[in-house]
Amino acid sequence: NYLRPIYNADIPRVLLMTGRQVEKSTTVSIKIANNVLLRNFSRSLYVAPLNEQVKTFSRGRLDKLFRYSQKDLIRKRYMNSELTNQVFHKEFSNGSEIYLRNCYEEADNIRGLSIDDIFIDEVQDILVDALPVIMETQARSKNKHFFMTGTPKSLSNTIQQQWEKSSRGEWVIKCPKCNTHQVLGVPNVTPTGFICRAPRCRQSLPDIARAIGKWEHTNPEAELKGYRITQMMVPD
């Protein structure tokens, strides 16, 4: 339920600062698919630091999502042999397109594209000076979205800088026993599971994924909406 507000809200600028294996790539692939299939003649750009990361996402996420959709609906309705379906460029029968590019230091291979929606993955490994060049591809768009995701490796990389500028949203859950509202962290961890961090409670929290929670933003006025997703929030 922590992903639902991110999926459903029409937010122009989003940052997901996450742990590893928290459905980040799945979220990005579904957001891209929704944008290009539900909005005719829209253009989405996916960016990752390394070429191999781009290929893995294109083949392992997007291609499988389109190929194995329910009853082959996407493939039959939006794809045919006359349209481009390459690793770095995909076309659909409604006029929409997906471009996929790598960018580590410079964004020269991205210049010249005209894009509506930008999705930057592993943004912690992309130099901050490349972001304005990437964003310039949206200059002519009337309905644009900017979506960044990544896992911080230190306190001095690109994603940390963007996080400080963002709304810094934290998923706050309520203990079913004492009703204490809390952000999951080290005080909730024991060798056998999660517990309430309230000193007088310490009640076991066996089902974190279904716990009553909501997003609270410490800098709510920020244009860039930031969401921190930890491994403790994931159902498995």
C-alpha positions as CSV (number, residue, x, y, z in Angstrom):
1,N,0.0,0.0,0.0
2,Y,3.0,2.3,0.3
3,L,3.4,2.3,-3.5
4,R,-0.2,3.1,-4.4
5,P,0.0,6.8,-3.8
6,I,3.1,6.9,-6.0
7,Y,1.4,4.9,-8.8
8,N,-1.9,6.8,-8.7
9,A,-0.8,10.4,-8.2
10,D,-0.1,12.6,-11.2
11,I,3.1,14.2,-9.8
12,P,5.3,16.1,-12.2
13,R,8.6,15.4,-10.4
14,V,9.3,12.3,-8.3
15,L,12.4,10.9,-6.5
16,L,12.5,7.4,-5.1
17,M,15.5,6.9,-2.7
18,T,15.4,3.1,-2.0
19,G,17.2,0.1,-0.7
20,R,18.1,-2.8,-3.0
21,Q,15.4,-5.2,-4.3
22,V,12.4,-3.1,-3.3
23,E,10.5,-3.3,-6.7
24,K,12.1,-0.2,-8.0
25,S,12.7,-1.4,-11.6
26,T,9.2,-3.0,-11.6
27,T,7.7,0.3,-10.6
28,V,9.6,2.2,-13.3
29,S,8.7,-0.3,-16.1
30,I,5.0,-0.1,-15.2
31,K,5.0,3.7,-15.0
32,I,6.6,3.8,-18.5
33,A,4.1,1.3,-19.9
34,N,1.2,3.2,-18.5
35,N,2.4,6.5,-19.9
36,V,3.0,5.3,-23.5
37,L,0.0,3.1,-23.8
38,L,-2.6,5.3,-22.2
39,R,-1.4,8.6,-23.8
40,N,-1.3,8.7,-27.6
41,F,1.8,10.1,-29.2
42,S,3.7,10.4,-25.9
43,R,7.4,9.8,-25.7
44,S,9.2,8.4,-22.7
45,L,13.0,8.3,-22.1
46,Y,14.7,5.7,-19.8
47,V,18.2,6.6,-18.6
48,A,20.7,4.5,-16.7
49,P,24.5,5.0,-16.2
50,L,25.8,1.9,-18.1
51,N,24.8,0.5,-21.4
52,E,24.5,-3.0,-19.9
53,Q,22.0,-1.7,-17.4
54,V,19.9,-0.2,-20.2
55,K,19.9,-3.5,-22.1
56,T,18.9,-5.4,-19.0
57,F,16.0,-3.1,-18.3
58,S,14.9,-3.1,-22.0
59,R,14.9,-6.9,-22.4
60,G,14.3,-8.1,-18.9
61,R,11.6,-5.6,-17.8
62,L,9.9,-3.8,-20.7
63,D,10.0,-6.7,-23.3
64,K,8.7,-9.2,-20.8
65,L,6.0,-6.8,-19.6
66,F,4.7,-6.3,-23.1
67,R,5.1,-9.9,-24.2
68,Y,3.4,-11.6,-21.3
69,S,0.6,-9.1,-20.6
70,Q,-2.8,-10.7,-19.9
71,K,-4.1,-12.5,-23.0
72,D,-1.3,-10.8,-25.0
73,L,-3.4,-7.6,-24.9
74,I,-0.5,-5.2,-25.3
75,R,1.3,-7.1,-28.0
76,K,-1.9,-7.5,-30.1
77,R,-3.3,-4.0,-29.6
78,Y,-0.2,-1.8,-29.6
79,M,2.6,-3.7,-31.4
80,N,3.1,-5.1,-34.9
81,S,6.0,-6.1,-37.2
82,E,6.1,-2.8,-39.0
83,L,6.9,-0.9,-35.8
84,T,10.4,-0.5,-34.3
85,N,11.0,-2.9,-31.4
86,Q,14.7,-2.5,-30.6
87,V,16.7,-2.4,-27.4
88,F,17.1,1.4,-27.5
89,H,13.9,2.4,-29.3
90,K,10.3,1.0,-29.2
91,E,7.3,2.2,-31.2
92,F,3.6,1.6,-30.6
93,S,0.5,1.7,-32.8
94,N,-0.9,4.7,-30.9
95,G,2.0,6.8,-32.0
96,S,3.9,6.6,-28.6
97,E,7.6,5.8,-28.3
98,I,10.2,4.7,-25.7
99,Y,13.8,5.7,-26.0
100,L,16.5,4.1,-23.8
101,R,19.9,5.6,-23.3
102,N,22.9,5.3,-21.0
103,C,24.5,8.4,-19.4
104,Y,27.3,8.5,-16.8
105,E,29.3,11.7,-17.2
106,E,27.9,13.5,-20.3
107,A,24.5,13.3,-22.0
108,D,25.6,13.9,-25.6
109,N,23.8,10.8,-26.9
110,I,20.5,12.2,-25.4
111,R,20.7,15.6,-27.0
112,G,18.2,16.2,-29.8
113,L,15.4,14.0,-28.4
114,S,12.0,15.5,-27.7
115,I,10.6,13.8,-24.6
116,D,7.5,14.0,-22.4
117,D,8.4,11.7,-19.6
118,I,11.9,11.0,-18.2
119,F,12.8,8.1,-16.0
120,I,16.4,8.1,-14.6
121,D,17.4,4.8,-12.8
122,E,20.5,4.4,-10.6
123,V,20.7,8.2,-10.5
124,Q,23.4,8.0,-7.7
125,D,25.9,7.0,-10.4
126,I,25.0,9.8,-12.8
127,L,26.9,13.1,-12.5
128,V,24.7,15.9,-11.3
129,D,25.8,18.1,-14.2
130,A,24.2,15.7,-16.7
131,L,20.7,16.2,-15.2
132,P,20.0,19.6,-16.8
133,V,21.0,18.3,-20.2
134,I,18.6,15.3,-19.8
135,M,15.8,17.6,-18.6
136,E,16.3,19.9,-21.6
137,T,14.7,17.2,-23.8
138,Q,11.3,18.1,-22.1
139,A,11.6,21.8,-23.2
140,R,8.7,21.5,-25.7
141,S,6.5,19.1,-23.8
142,K,3.1,20.3,-22.6
143,N,2.5,17.3,-20.3
144,K,5.9,16.2,-18.8
145,H,6.9,14.1,-15.8
146,F,10.4,13.6,-14.3
147,F,11.0,10.4,-12.3
148,M,14.3,9.5,-10.6
149,T,15.2,6.4,-8.6
150,G,18.3,5.1,-7.0
151,T,20.1,3.7,-4.0
152,P,22.6,6.0,-2.1
153,K,26.1,4.7,-1.7
154,S,27.3,7.7,0.4
155,L,26.2,11.1,1.6
156,S,27.9,13.0,-1.2
157,N,26.5,11.7,-4.5
158,T,23.8,12.8,-6.9
159,I,20.8,11.1,-5.2
160,Q,21.7,12.5,-1.8
161,Q,21.8,16.0,-3.3
162,Q,18.4,15.6,-4.9
163,W,17.0,14.1,-1.7
164,E,17.9,17.2,0.3
165,K,16.0,19.3,-2.3
166,S,13.0,17.1,-2.2
167,S,9.9,16.8,0.1
168,R,11.7,13.9,1.9
169,G,8.7,11.7,2.4
170,E,8.8,8.9,5.0
171,W,6.4,6.0,5.4
172,V,4.9,6.3,8.9
173,I,3.2,3.3,10.4
174,K,1.1,2.9,13.5
175,C,1.7,0.2,16.1
176,P,-1.5,-1.9,16.4
177,K,-1.0,-2.2,20.2
178,C,0.1,1.2,21.5
179,N,-0.8,3.4,18.4
180,T,2.7,4.9,18.3
181,H,3.5,6.4,14.9
182,Q,7.0,5.6,13.7
183,V,9.4,5.4,10.7
184,L,10.9,1.9,10.4
185,G,14.6,1.9,11.3
186,V,17.3,0.2,13.3
187,P,15.3,0.4,16.6
188,N,12.6,-1.8,15.0
189,V,15.0,-4.6,14.2
190,T,15.6,-7.7,16.3
191,P,17.3,-11.0,15.4
192,T,13.8,-12.6,14.9
193,G,11.7,-9.9,13.4
194,F,10.4,-6.3,13.7
195,I,9.1,-4.7,16.9
196,C,7.5,-1.4,17.9
197,R,10.2,1.1,18.8
198,A,8.2,2.6,21.8
199,P,10.2,1.7,25.0
200,R,7.0,0.8,26.9
201,C,5.6,-1.3,24.1
202,R,8.1,-3.4,22.1
203,Q,5.2,-5.2,20.5
204,S,6.0,-7.6,17.7
205,L,5.1,-6.2,14.2
206,P,4.7,-9.4,12.2
207,D,3.0,-7.9,9.1
208,I,4.8,-4.7,8.2
209,A,3.4,-4.7,4.6
210,R,-0.2,-4.5,5.8
211,A,0.5,-2.1,8.7
212,I,-1.6,1.1,8.7
213,G,0.6,3.7,7.3
214,K,0.8,7.0,5.4
215,W,3.4,9.2,3.7
216,E,4.6,12.2,5.7
217,H,6.8,14.8,4.0
218,T,9.2,16.9,6.1
219,N,9.5,19.4,3.4
220,P,6.0,19.3,1.8
221,E,6.4,22.6,-0.2
222,A,9.2,21.2,-2.4
223,E,8.4,20.7,-6.1
224,L,10.4,17.5,-6.2
225,K,8.4,14.8,-4.2
226,G,10.8,12.4,-2.5
227,Y,9.9,9.0,-1.1
228,R,12.3,6.8,0.9
229,I,11.6,3.1,0.5
230,T,13.5,0.7,2.8
231,Q,13.8,-3.1,2.6
232,M,11.8,-3.3,5.8
233,M,8.7,-2.0,3.9
234,V,8.7,-4.7,1.3
235,P,6.1,-7.6,1.8
236,D,8.7,-10.4,1.6
